[in-house]
Amino acid sequence: MGGILRQVGLSVLTTVLAAAILIPTFVVIKLLMDLGLDVLLPAVVVFGLLLAYVLRRQTVGS
Amino acid sequence: MDGALIFVVFIVAVALLFDFVNGFHDAANSVATVVATRVLSPGLAVIWAAFFNFVAAFGLGVHVANTIGKGIIDTGVVDEKLILSALIGAIVWDIITWRYGLPTSSSHALIGGLIGAAIASAGMDAVIGSGVRKVGAFIVISPMVGFIAATFLALAILNLYQRVAPSTAQGVFRRLQLLSAAAYSLGHGTNDAQKTMGIIAVLLFTTGHLGGEFYVPFWVVLSAHAAIALGTVFGGWRIVRTMGMRITKLEPADGFAAEAAAAAAILFATQVGIPVSTTQTISGGIVGVGSTKRFSAVRWGVAYSIVLAWVLTIPVSGLIAWITFHIAKEF
């Protein structure tokens, strides 16, 4: 019973966490989109490449 | 029934067939992780995906259909032959890429077909530059956003579950995957079915079957969603079985993060009226969760398919549609 309650609690927490990450991400993207494609496209590409670079450095050898 | 009406009905049927094949092809994307982790059997998984493909008909709007219908090419140049040529351009390119195993997008093929047929009909002036630019930009933006959102989500999940027993985490994500797969199927259903709706609506509008104003009739909404859902049911289960085996290394938590991020990206694009490749968006998400573990192990097929979309899909499907239109206008 305790195990099931723990799983339910974690499920709710994970759903809230997903919403807390995804909603602000897409609010930012909408704001960038409102500024125009000339802003959105380079911003997303540069940030994505930067993130990829950081992940590459962090996961070397793992 | 007169000849012109029979031709319109025939083109509507071809458009719905295109939609059916889309469901047939893409079912695996939405439920492969659920099958791989044995949360659902392949049969149940495709029914799950098809159900959410269909219910996407209710309440998610027709913004993408409007973009396809009147945002890519000038509706003044559209006629039956143009739409048929666009569909043939997309279908022929899809068959060629399927034959050679190239990972391209049928959405981009359809857009390329529309542009090629419109240029053949009325020259470059028939193409709406701002609409094409927006769709072109989202070929890159959509998978990149899937990558970024899935990376953030995967990192947050890694932190939250650091002190949780693996068996407990497995149990949680097995159930949460049902939610993320449903959300992804909803996004896939609405964005992809709306492309067909746009094609059918603009055909009906330009042939005088909608009156003076462009809109998407509800029967078109329902038939497009039914076609994609049926495609998922009839074709999906075999592909899902194969995909399920191929991606067994994806943990349930990874599947959840990739699907949730991709679903959010696709639903966002749908609400702002942008037709995107659902396959490339979830591929971006999968690359994101994979990168949080070992960057070098990620298969960079998604980048390859984006380059293919830019360099090949839109121009070649456009060229096929352009040739088809020139042949069709002789009859």
Contacts between the chains, C-beta under 8 A, distances in Angstrom:
chain1	res1	chain2	res2	distance
A	3	B	168	7.1
A	6	B	168	6.4
A	7	B	168	6.2
A	7	B	171	5.0
A	7	B	172	5.2
A	7	B	175	7.7
A	10	B	164	6.8
A	10	B	168	7.0
A	10	B	169	7.7
A	10	B	172	4.7
A	11	B	172	5.2
A	11	B	175	6.2
A	11	B	176	5.9
A	13	B	160	7.0
A	14	B	157	6.8
A	14	B	160	6.9
A	14	B	172	6.5
A	14	B	173	7.9
A	14	B	176	6.1
A	14	B	256	7.8
A	15	B	176	7.1
A	15	B	179	7.4
A	17	B	153	7.9
A	17	B	156	5.6
A	17	B	157	7.3
A	17	B	160	6.2
A	18	B	153	6.0
A	18	B	260	5.3
A	21	B	149	7.3
A	21	B	152	5.1
A	21	B	153	5.3
A	21	B	156	5.6
A	22	B	149	5.9
A	22	B	153	6.9
A	22	B	260	6.7
A	22	B	261	6.7
A	22	B	264	4.5
A	25	B	145	7.8
A	25	B	148	7.0
A	25	B	149	5.1
A	25	B	152	6.6
A	25	B	264	7.7
A	26	B	149	7.8
A	26	B	264	6.1
A	26	B	265	7.8
A	26	B	268	4.9
A	29	B	145	6.2
A	29	B	268	6.8
A	30	B	268	7.5
A	30	B	272	7.5
A	33	B	272	6.7
A	37	B	133	6.5
A	37	B	134	6.2
A	37	B	137	4.9
A	40	B	137	7.2
A	40	B	141	6.5
A	41	B	137	4.8
A	41	B	140	6.7
A	41	B	141	6.1
A	44	B	140	7.6
A	44	B	141	5.2
A	44	B	144	5.0
A	44	B	145	6.2
A	44	B	148	7.4
A	45	B	140	6.4
A	45	B	144	6.2
A	47	B	148	6.5
A	48	B	144	4.3
A	48	B	147	5.8
A	48	B	148	5.5
A	51	B	147	7.6
A	51	B	148	6.1
A	51	B	151	6.0
A	52	B	147	7.7
A	52	B	291	6.6
A	52	B	295	7.3
A	55	B	151	6.9
A	55	B	291	4.4
A	55	B	292	6.4
A	55	B	295	5.1
A	56	B	291	7.7
A	56	B	295	4.3
A	56	B	296	7.6
A	59	B	291	7.1
A	59	B	292	7.4
A	59	B	293	6.7
A	59	B	294	5.2
A	59	B	295	4.7
A	59	B	296	7.6
A	60	B	295	7.6
A	60	B	296	7.9
A	62	B	293	7.1
A	62	B	294	5.5
